[in-house]
Amino acid sequence: MEPHEHRADAIHVASDDVQLAALGYSSNFDRTMSVWQNFALGFTYLSPVVGVYSVFAFGLQAGGPPMIWSYVIAGLGQFLVALVFGEVVSQFPISGGLYPWARRLVGRRWAWMAGWLYGWALFTTIAAVTLGAGPFLATLFGVNNTPIFTTIAALALLGLSTVINMRGTKLLAQVAMFGFICELVGAIVVGVDLFTMHREQPLSVVFNTFGIQGTGSYWPAFLAAALVGLFCCYGFEACGDVAEETPNPGVKIPKAMRMTIYVGVGASIFVCLALIMAIPNMGDVISGKVADPIGEVLANAFGPIGAKAVIVVVMVSFMSCVLSLQAAVSRLLFAYARDRMIVGSTFLTRLAKHAHVPEGALLVAGLVPAAIVVIGYFLQNALATVLNFAVIGIYLSFQMVVVAALYARARGWQPGGHFRLGAWAWPVNILALGYGVSAIVNMAWPRTPSEAWYLNWSMPLTVVIIGGAGVFYMLAGRPYERGSAPYGDAAELHKRLR
């Protein structure tokens, strides 16, 4: 960061605290995260390398090379969502992101459910990402990727991430920035090399379905494969989760969110395209004969030593992704607890004396995913069903904020932050809702009729179980009645400021 940026941030911190106090809060976080570091947090959470490498084989087997267009569709749809979020966070730059936004736009119970779904989606996403690192780590060390190795690797990754996060916002920001640089440079270097030196397919391959559709329409296959785009195109909301750790958040965070979409989704498309065009025999990958197409491409292109060097970059990406996810869910837990919305509020709001991070919430952000990982070792089928909630839970909680923004607009809310959509607000908000609902329906649609019913309907089933548990907790414990923090006042704030 340049010296003049430091001076500008120092000037903004005082006014940021005044704005936060006007919103009903005080903060002891360190406001040291620059706009680039805030963007890096969102980028490493979105993580093009982790996203693409995790679902690449599935996408090709389900829809062939045209599955790459799902990144474009998801990127455009999520850009609309990011614009809505930008308006909200610009006026309500409060730690925890989705939960306090929903609280101010609609009310306490709506916010409770948005935060509950978002929290559990993040817990399961953390578990999924740490488990996804296992096969790459096994290849790096030249060992068999057994369930016990994957479990131990996931727990070690969680432990390391928790320790780093406990050291404070400054270290988190620095590691996120390092992860962003490594991931972006690695993606560009590997992608350019694959394009120029190891290209096996023509560019037109992205329109070739290789007969996956049989004699029928290709759309069912594409919609199934579109899950890869939906899986990779979120994470920008993490920029808002650390709003109280970023100077001038009303300006910087909407900008960082948009940058996350531009660079993150763009990098995902580039990485995916480079891998597709370097596959020598597409038919073998689509049929499943080649179970690890990425491993084969990297080994053919870079040899055993070069492939391991690439995997080191991949592991940095996994580590950075877990760090960002854990930071996001810990700030959500902190925000919940600060408003007395959850049991153990005193513990969850406790900030580390020197690091000024929510150490209690970070501990829970490590232990809950660790428990999911351990349970998964003994109950593999149950784990797969629970992890299905990771993506759909994120999209559901996103849409609860999108709906909340529409509700608040209908009641007279006009965003009062630095970032505003103006005349485009209603069209963008409605289109964002349409995209989100379509994405959720596509994810929840059952596609494995030959499997047991609970596997075929696993996504809706996990939503019903986790959502139902949240409703029961909310109605039985009535946690939303305990705190005195403001809620449902977005429209009233606008009227008072007129």
C-alpha positions as CSV (number, residue, x, y, z in Angstrom):
1,M,0.0,0.0,0.0
2,E,1.3,3.5,-0.9
3,P,2.0,6.1,1.9
4,H,-0.9,8.3,0.7
5,E,-3.2,5.4,0.9
6,H,-2.1,4.8,4.5
7,R,-2.9,8.5,5.3
8,A,-6.3,8.3,3.6
9,D,-7.2,5.2,5.5
10,A,-6.2,6.8,8.8
11,I,-8.5,9.7,8.1
12,H,-11.4,7.4,7.2
13,V,-11.1,5.2,10.3
14,A,-12.5,7.9,12.6
15,S,-15.4,8.6,10.3
16,D,-15.9,4.8,9.9
17,D,-16.3,4.5,13.6
18,V,-18.8,7.3,13.7
19,Q,-20.8,5.7,11.0
20,L,-20.7,2.4,12.8
21,A,-21.9,4.0,16.0
22,A,-24.8,5.6,14.1
23,L,-25.7,2.1,13.1
24,G,-25.8,1.0,16.7
25,Y,-22.4,-0.7,17.1
26,S,-18.8,-0.1,18.3
27,S,-15.9,-2.1,17.1
28,N,-12.5,-3.2,18.5
29,F,-11.4,-4.8,15.2
30,D,-8.2,-3.5,13.5
31,R,-9.1,-1.5,10.4
32,T,-6.0,-2.4,8.5
33,M,-7.3,-4.3,5.4
34,S,-6.7,-2.4,2.2
35,V,-9.1,-2.6,-0.8
36,W,-6.6,-5.0,-2.5
37,Q,-6.4,-7.2,0.6
38,N,-10.2,-7.2,0.9
39,F,-10.4,-8.2,-2.7
40,A,-7.8,-10.9,-2.2
41,L,-10.0,-12.3,0.7
42,G,-12.9,-12.6,-1.7
43,F,-10.8,-14.0,-4.5
44,T,-9.2,-16.7,-2.4
45,Y,-12.6,-17.7,-1.1
46,L,-13.9,-17.9,-4.6
47,S,-10.6,-19.6,-5.6
48,P,-10.6,-20.3,-9.3
49,V,-8.0,-23.1,-8.9
50,V,-9.8,-24.8,-6.0
51,G,-13.2,-24.5,-7.7
52,V,-12.1,-25.6,-11.2
53,Y,-9.8,-28.4,-10.0
54,S,-12.5,-29.8,-7.6
55,V,-15.3,-30.2,-10.2
56,F,-13.5,-30.3,-13.6
57,A,-13.9,-34.1,-14.1
58,F,-17.6,-34.0,-13.0
59,G,-18.3,-31.2,-15.4
60,L,-16.8,-32.9,-18.4
61,Q,-18.5,-36.2,-17.7
62,A,-21.9,-34.5,-17.2
63,G,-21.9,-32.0,-20.0
64,G,-18.7,-32.3,-22.0
65,P,-16.6,-29.2,-23.0
66,P,-19.6,-26.8,-23.4
67,M,-19.9,-27.0,-19.6
68,I,-17.5,-24.0,-19.6
69,W,-20.3,-21.7,-20.6
70,S,-21.8,-22.3,-17.2
71,Y,-19.1,-20.1,-15.7
72,V,-20.2,-17.3,-18.0
73,I,-23.8,-17.6,-17.0
74,A,-23.0,-18.0,-13.3
75,G,-20.6,-15.1,-13.5
76,L,-23.2,-12.7,-15.0
77,G,-25.9,-13.8,-12.6
78,Q,-23.6,-13.4,-9.5
79,F,-22.5,-10.0,-10.8
80,L,-26.1,-8.9,-10.5
81,V,-26.2,-10.3,-6.9
82,A,-22.9,-8.5,-6.1
83,L,-24.4,-5.2,-7.3
84,V,-27.3,-5.7,-4.9
85,F,-24.9,-6.6,-2.0
86,G,-22.8,-3.6,-2.9
87,E,-25.7,-1.2,-2.3
88,V,-26.5,-2.9,1.0
89,V,-23.0,-3.1,2.5
90,S,-22.3,0.4,1.4
91,Q,-25.0,1.6,3.8
92,F,-24.6,-1.1,6.4
93,P,-20.8,-1.9,6.7
94,I,-21.2,-4.3,9.6
95,S,-19.2,-7.4,10.3
96,G,-21.0,-10.7,9.5
97,G,-22.3,-9.7,6.1
98,L,-25.5,-11.4,5.1
99,Y,-26.9,-11.6,8.6
100,P,-26.8,-7.9,9.6
101,W,-27.8,-6.9,6.1
102,A,-31.0,-9.1,6.3
103,R,-31.6,-7.8,9.8
104,R,-31.6,-4.1,8.8
105,L,-33.5,-4.7,5.5
106,V,-36.3,-6.9,6.9
107,G,-36.1,-8.0,10.6
108,R,-34.7,-10.3,13.2
109,R,-36.4,-13.6,12.3
110,W,-35.6,-13.2,8.6
111,A,-32.0,-12.4,9.5
112,W,-31.8,-15.4,11.9
113,M,-32.7,-17.8,9.1
114,A,-30.4,-16.1,6.6
115,G,-27.5,-16.3,9.0
116,W,-28.3,-19.9,10.0
117,L,-28.4,-21.2,6.4
118,Y,-25.2,-19.2,5.5
119,G,-23.4,-20.4,8.6
120,W,-24.0,-24.1,8.0
121,A,-23.3,-23.7,4.3
122,L,-19.9,-22.2,5.2
123,F,-19.2,-25.0,7.8
124,T,-19.9,-27.7,5.2
125,T,-18.0,-25.8,2.5
126,I,-14.9,-25.6,4.7
127,A,-15.1,-29.4,5.3
128,A,-15.6,-30.0,1.6
129,V,-12.6,-27.9,0.6
130,T,-10.3,-29.4,3.2
131,L,-11.3,-32.9,2.1
132,G,-10.8,-31.9,-1.5
133,A,-7.2,-31.0,-0.8
134,G,-6.4,-34.6,0.2
135,P,-6.0,-36.1,-3.3
136,F,-3.6,-33.3,-4.4
137,L,-1.6,-33.7,-1.2
138,A,-1.4,-37.4,-1.7
139,T,0.0,-36.9,-5.2
140,L,2.5,-34.3,-3.9
141,F,3.8,-36.8,-1.3
142,G,3.6,-39.8,-3.5
143,V,1.3,-41.8,-1.2
144,N,-2.1,-43.5,-1.7
145,N,-5.1,-41.3,-1.3
146,T,-6.8,-43.4,1.4
147,P,-9.8,-42.2,3.5
148,I,-7.6,-42.0,6.6
149,F,-5.0,-39.9,4.8
150,T,-7.7,-37.5,3.4
151,T,-9.2,-37.1,6.9
152,I,-5.8,-36.4,8.5
153,A,-4.8,-34.0,5.8
154,A,-8.2,-32.2,6.2
155,L,-7.8,-31.9,9.9
156,A,-4.2,-30.7,9.6
157,L,-5.3,-28.0,7.1
158,L,-8.0,-26.9,9.4
159,G,-5.6,-26.7,12.3
160,L,-3.1,-24.6,10.4
161,S,-5.8,-22.3,9.1
162,T,-7.2,-21.7,12.6
163,V,-3.7,-20.9,14.0
164,I,-3.1,-18.3,11.2
165,N,-6.5,-16.7,11.6
166,M,-5.9,-16.4,15.3
167,R,-2.9,-14.2,14.7
168,G,-5.0,-11.3,13.5
169,T,-6.4,-9.4,10.6
170,K,-3.1,-8.1,9.3
171,L,-1.7,-11.6,8.9
172,L,-5.0,-12.9,7.4
173,A,-4.8,-10.1,4.9
174,Q,-1.2,-10.7,4.1
175,V,-1.7,-14.5,3.6
176,A,-4.8,-13.8,1.5
177,M,-2.8,-11.4,-0.7
178,F,0.0,-14.0,-1.0
179,G,-2.5,-16.7,-1.9
180,F,-4.1,-14.4,-4.5
181,I,-0.7,-13.7,-6.2
182,C,0.4,-17.3,-6.1
183,E,-3.0,-18.5,-7.5
184,L,-3.3,-15.9,-10.2
185,V,0.3,-16.2,-11.4
186,G,0.2,-20.0,-11.2
187,A,-3.1,-20.0,-13.2
188,I,-1.7,-17.7,-15.9
189,V,1.6,-19.5,-16.2
190,V,0.1,-22.9,-16.3
191,G,-2.7,-21.8,-18.6
192,V,-0.4,-20.0,-21.1
193,D,1.9,-23.0,-21.2
194,L,-1.0,-25.4,-21.8
195,F,-2.4,-23.1,-24.6
196,T,0.9,-22.6,-26.4
197,M,2.9,-25.8,-25.8
198,H,0.4,-28.6,-25.1
199,R,-2.8,-27.8,-27.0
200,E,-4.5,-30.9,-28.1
201,Q,-8.0,-29.6,-29.0
202,P,-9.3,-26.8,-31.3
203,L,-11.0,-23.8,-29.8
204,S,-14.3,-25.1,-31.3
205,V,-14.2,-27.9,-28.8
206,V,-16.2,-25.7,-26.4
207,F,-19.2,-26.2,-28.7
208,N,-18.7,-30.0,-29.1
209,T,-20.9,-32.1,-26.9
210,F,-19.3,-35.4,-28.0
211,G,-22.7,-37.0,-28.2
212,I,-23.5,-36.8,-24.5
213,Q,-27.1,-36.0,-25.3
214,G,-27.6,-39.1,-27.3
215,T,-30.6,-38.6,-29.6
216,G,-32.4,-36.1,-27.3
217,S,-31.8,-32.5,-26.3
218,Y,-28.5,-31.4,-24.9
219,W,-30.1,-29.1,-22.3
220,P,-30.5,-31.7,-19.5
221,A,-26.9,-32.6,-19.7
222,F,-25.8,-28.9,-19.8
223,L,-28.0,-28.0,-16.8
224,A,-26.5,-30.9,-14.8
225,A,-23.0,-29.8,-15.8
226,A,-23.9,-26.2,-14.9
227,L,-23.4,-27.0,-11.3
228,V,-19.6,-26.5,-11.9
229,G,-20.3,-22.8,-12.6
230,L,-22.6,-22.4,-9.7
231,F,-19.9,-24.1,-7.4
232,C,-17.2,-21.7,-8.5
233,C,-18.9,-18.3,-8.7
234,Y,-19.4,-17.1,-5.1
235,G,-17.1,-15.8,-2.4
236,F,-17.4,-12.1,-3.1
237,E,-19.7,-11.7,-0.1
238,A,-16.7,-12.4,2.1
239,C,-15.4,-8.9,1.3
240,G,-18.4,-7.6,3.4
241,D,-18.0,-10.1,6.2
242,V,-14.9,-8.1,7.4
243,A,-16.4,-4.7,6.9
244,E,-15.3,-3.5,10.3
245,E,-11.7,-4.4,9.5
246,T,-11.6,-2.3,6.3
247,P,-11.2,1.5,6.2
248,N,-13.8,3.3,4.2
249,P,-15.8,0.1,3.7
250,G,-18.8,1.9,2.0
251,V,-16.5,2.6,-1.0
252,K,-14.0,-0.2,-0.9
253,I,-16.1,-3.2,-0.3
254,P,-18.5,-2.8,-3.2
255,K,-15.5,-2.3,-5.4
256,A,-13.7,-5.4,-4.0
257,M,-16.9,-7.5,-4.6
258,R,-17.0,-6.5,-8.3
259,M,-13.3,-7.1,-8.7
260,T,-13.7,-10.6,-7.2
261,I,-16.3,-11.4,-9.9
262,Y,-14.2,-9.8,-12.8
263,V,-10.9,-11.4,-11.9
264,G,-12.1,-14.6,-10.1
265,V,-14.6,-15.7,-12.7
266,G,-12.4,-14.6,-15.5
267,A,-9.5,-16.7,-14.1
268,S,-11.9,-19.7,-13.6
269,I,-12.9,-19.6,-17.3
270,F,-9.2,-19.3,-18.4
271,V,-8.1,-22.2,-16.2
272,C,-11.0,-24.4,-17.3
273,L,-10.4,-23.6,-21.0
274,A,-6.7,-24.3,-20.8
275,L,-7.3,-27.7,-19.2
276,I,-10.0,-28.6,-21.7
277,M,-7.8,-27.8,-24.7
278,A,-4.9,-29.8,-23.3
279,I,-6.9,-33.1,-23.0
280,P,-5.6,-35.5,-25.6
281,N,-8.6,-37.9,-25.6
282,M,-11.8,-36.2,-24.6
283,G,-13.8,-39.4,-25.1
284,D,-11.9,-41.2,-22.4
285,V,-12.5,-38.4,-19.9
286,I,-16.2,-38.1,-20.7
287,S,-16.7,-41.9,-20.4
288,G,-14.8,-41.9,-17.1
289,K,-12.0,-44.1,-18.4
290,V,-9.6,-41.4,-17.3
291,A,-10.7,-40.7,-13.8
292,D,-8.2,-37.8,-13.1
293,P,-8.0,-35.7,-16.2
294,I,-6.2,-32.9,-14.5
295,G,-3.5,-35.2,-13.1
296,E,-3.0,-36.6,-16.6
297,V,-2.8,-33.2,-18.3
298,L,-0.3,-31.9,-15.7
299,A,1.8,-35.0,-15.9
300,N,1.9,-34.9,-19.7
301,A,2.6,-31.2,-19.8
302,F,5.1,-30.7,-17.0
303,G,6.5,-34.2,-16.2
304,P,6.5,-35.6,-12.6
305,I,8.6,-32.8,-11.1
306,G,6.8,-29.9,-12.9
307,A,3.4,-31.4,-12.0
308,K,4.3,-31.4,-8.4
309,A,5.3,-27.8,-8.6
310,V,1.9,-27.0,-9.9
311,I,0.3,-29.0,-7.1
312,V,2.3,-26.9,-4.6
313,V,0.5,-23.8,-6.0
314,V,-2.8,-25.7,-5.8
315,M,-2.2,-26.5,-2.2
316,V,-1.5,-22.8,-1.5
317,S,-4.8,-22.1,-3.1
318,F,-6.6,-24.6,-0.9
319,M,-5.0,-23.2,2.2
320,S,-5.9,-19.6,1.3
321,C,-9.5,-20.7,0.5
322,V,-9.9,-22.3,3.9
323,L,-8.5,-19.2,5.6
324,S,-11.0,-17.0,3.9
325,L,-13.9,-19.2,4.5
326,Q,-13.0,-19.6,8.2
327,A,-12.6,-15.8,8.5
328,A,-16.1,-15.3,6.9
329,V,-17.9,-17.8,9.2
330,S,-16.1,-16.5,12.3
331,R,-17.3,-12.9,11.6
332,L,-20.8,-14.2,11.0
333,L,-20.8,-16.0,14.4
334,F,-19.4,-12.9,16.0
335,A,-22.2,-10.7,14.5
336,Y,-24.8,-13.3,15.6
337,A,-23.4,-13.3,19.2
338,R,-23.0,-9.6,19.4
339,D,-26.8,-9.3,18.9
340,R,-27.4,-12.1,21.4
341,M,-28.9,-14.3,18.7
342,I,-27.2,-17.5,19.6
343,V,-26.2,-19.6,22.7
344,G,-22.6,-18.9,24.0
345,S,-22.7,-15.2,22.9
346,T,-20.1,-14.2,25.5
347,F,-17.6,-16.8,24.3
348,L,-18.3,-16.1,20.6
349,T,-17.8,-12.3,21.0
350,R,-14.5,-12.6,22.8
351,L,-11.7,-10.8,20.9
352,A,-8.1,-11.9,21.3
353,K,-6.3,-9.3,23.4
354,H,-3.5,-8.5,21.0
355,A,-4.8,-9.8,17.6
356,H,-8.3,-8.2,17.9
357,V,-10.0,-11.1,16.2
358,P,-13.0,-13.2,17.5
359,E,-11.0,-16.1,19.0
360,G,-14.0,-17.9,20.3
361,A,-15.8,-17.8,17.0
362,L,-12.6,-18.8,15.2
363,L,-12.3,-21.8,17.5
364,V,-15.8,-22.9,16.6
365,A,-15.1,-22.2,12.9
366,G,-12.3,-24.8,13.2
367,L,-14.1,-27.4,15.4
368,V,-17.4,-27.7,13.6
369,P,-15.9,-28.4,10.1
370,A,-13.4,-30.8,11.9
371,A,-16.4,-32.7,13.4
372,I,-18.0,-32.9,9.9
373,V,-14.7,-34.3,8.5
374,V,-14.4,-36.9,11.3
375,I,-18.0,-38.0,11.0
376,G,-17.5,-38.3,7.3
377,Y,-14.7,-40.8,7.8
378,F,-17.1,-43.2,9.5
379,L,-20.3,-42.3,7.5
380,Q,-19.1,-41.7,3.9
381,N,-22.7,-41.7,2.4
382,A,-24.0,-39.3,5.1
383,L,-21.1,-37.0,4.5
384,A,-21.8,-36.8,0.7
385,T,-25.4,-35.9,1.5
386,V,-24.4,-33.2,4.0
387,L,-21.8,-31.7,1.7
388,N,-24.5,-31.2,-0.9
389,F,-25.8,-28.5,1.3
390,A,-22.6,-26.4,0.9
391,V,-23.5,-24.8,-2.4
392,I,-27.3,-24.7,-2.3
393,G,-27.2,-23.2,1.3
394,I,-25.0,-20.4,0.0
395,Y,-27.4,-19.6,-2.8
396,L,-30.4,-19.8,-0.5
397,S,-28.9,-17.3,2.0
398,F,-27.8,-15.0,-0.9
399,Q,-31.4,-14.9,-2.2
400,M,-32.7,-14.2,1.2
401,V,-30.7,-10.9,1.1
402,V,-31.8,-10.3,-2.5
403,V,-35.5,-10.7,-1.5
404,A,-34.8,-8.6,1.6
405,A,-33.5,-5.8,-0.6
406,L,-36.7,-6.0,-2.8
407,Y,-38.9,-5.9,0.3
408,A,-37.1,-2.9,1.7
409,R,-37.3,-1.1,-1.6
410,A,-41.0,-1.7,-1.7
411,R,-41.3,-0.1,1.8
412,G,-39.5,3.0,0.6
413,W,-35.8,2.2,1.2
414,Q,-33.4,4.1,-1.0
415,P,-29.8,3.1,-0.4
416,G,-27.9,5.7,1.5
417,G,-24.3,4.5,1.0
418,H,-21.7,5.7,-1.4
419,F,-22.5,2.9,-3.9
420,R,-25.9,3.2,-5.5
421,L,-27.5,1.7,-8.6
422,G,-29.9,4.6,-9.0
423,A,-32.5,3.9,-11.8
424,W,-31.0,0.4,-12.3
425,A,-31.8,-0.7,-8.7
426,W,-35.1,-2.4,-9.3
427,P,-34.2,-4.1,-12.6
428,V,-30.9,-5.4,-11.2
429,N,-32.6,-6.6,-8.0
430,I,-35.4,-8.4,-9.9
431,L,-33.0,-10.0,-12.4
432,A,-30.7,-11.1,-9.5
433,L,-33.7,-12.8,-7.9
434,G,-34.7,-14.5,-11.1
435,Y,-31.1,-15.8,-11.6
436,G,-30.8,-17.0,-8.0
437,V,-34.2,-18.9,-8.0
438,S,-33.3,-20.6,-11.3
439,A,-29.9,-21.6,-9.9
440,I,-31.5,-23.1,-6.8
441,V,-34.1,-25.0,-8.8
442,N,-31.4,-26.4,-11.0
443,M,-29.2,-27.5,-8.1
444,A,-32.1,-29.1,-6.2
445,W,-33.5,-30.9,-9.3
446,P,-33.2,-34.7,-8.8
447,R,-31.0,-36.4,-11.5
448,T,-30.2,-39.9,-10.2
449,P,-33.5,-41.8,-10.2
450,S,-31.5,-45.1,-10.1
451,E,-30.1,-44.2,-6.6
452,A,-31.9,-44.4,-3.3
453,W,-34.5,-41.7,-2.8
454,Y,-32.5,-39.9,-0.2
455,L,-29.6,-39.6,-2.5
456,N,-31.7,-38.6,-5.5
457,W,-33.3,-35.8,-3.4
458,S,-30.2,-35.1,-1.2
459,M,-30.0,-31.4,-1.8
460,P,-33.7,-30.6,-1.0
461,L,-33.5,-33.1,1.9
462,T,-30.5,-31.3,3.5
463,V,-32.2,-28.0,3.1
464,V,-35.3,-29.3,4.9
465,I,-33.3,-30.9,7.7
466,I,-30.9,-27.9,8.3
467,G,-33.5,-25.3,7.6
468,G,-36.1,-27.1,9.8
469,A,-33.6,-27.3,12.6
470,G,-33.0,-23.5,12.3
471,V,-36.8,-22.8,12.4
472,F,-37.2,-25.1,15.5
473,Y,-34.3,-23.4,17.3
474,M,-35.7,-19.9,16.4
475,L,-39.2,-20.6,17.5
476,A,-38.4,-22.7,20.6
477,G,-35.6,-20.5,21.9
478,R,-36.7,-17.2,20.5
479,P,-33.1,-15.9,20.4
480,Y,-34.1,-13.0,18.2
481,E,-35.8,-11.4,21.2
482,R,-32.7,-11.2,23.4
483,G,-30.7,-8.4,21.9
484,S,-31.5,-4.8,21.5
485,A,-29.7,-4.1,18.2
486,P,-31.6,-2.2,15.5
487,Y,-33.5,-4.2,12.9
488,G,-35.9,-3.6,10.0
489,D,-35.0,0.1,9.9
490,A,-33.6,0.5,6.3
491,A,-36.6,2.4,5.0
492,E,-37.0,4.5,8.2
493,L,-33.3,5.5,8.1
494,H,-33.8,6.8,4.6
495,K,-36.8,8.8,5.7
496,R,-35.1,10.3,8.7
497,L,-32.1,11.3,6.6
498,R,-34.2,13.1,3.9
